[in-house]
Amino acid sequence: MTNSNRFTIRNDFYGALLLAVEPEGAIVSLVAGDEVQVSEQFDNEPVTLIIAINDEGLPVITVWPGDGILQVEKGGVNVLDLG
């Protein structure tokens, strides 16, 4: 893995924000002030973020990994371990 990304997603909305981590389909609700840290090691294709509004009107950020290793943590815990 020759490249890396590291960034924070923080909910500054007054309401909930949903974070979906694909392809596993993990869903994490972020209340106002919550944040997750995203880190990735990749070769050619970086992580993709898709921002949308779901059928209930809530904002959703979907995280799709690139061609590498993706880690999304909330409070130091991998969100895939929170389910």
C-alpha positions, 0 to 999 in steps of 0.5 A, spaced: 500 500 500 503 506 497 498 511 499 494 513 505 488 517 507 486 520 514 480 524 516 474 525 521 467 526 520 463 530 525 456 531 526 455 538 526 447 538 525 442 539 530 439 532 529 442 525 527 447 523 521 447 516 519 454 513 517 454 507 513 460 503 512 460 498 505 460 493 503 459 490 510 452 495 511 454 497 518 450 503 520 452 508 525 448 513 528 452 520 530 448 525 534 450 532 534 458 532 536 459 525 535 465 523 530 468 518 527 476 517 524 477 514 517 483 511 515 485 508 509 491 505 506 491 504 498 494 503 492 490 506 486 483 507 488 482 511 495 475 511 499 469 514 496 464 518 500 457 518 498 452 524 501 445 523 501 438 524 504 434 517 506 427 516 505 426 518 512 429 525 511 436 524 515 442 525 512 447 519 510 454 519 509 456 512 505 463 510 506 466 505 500 473 503 501 477 503 495 482 498 493 486 498 500 485 497 507 479 501 510 478 503 518 472 507 521 473 508 528 468 511 533 471 512 540 477 508 538 473 502 536 472 499 529 465 501 527 464 494 524 465 491 532 459 495 534 454 491 531 
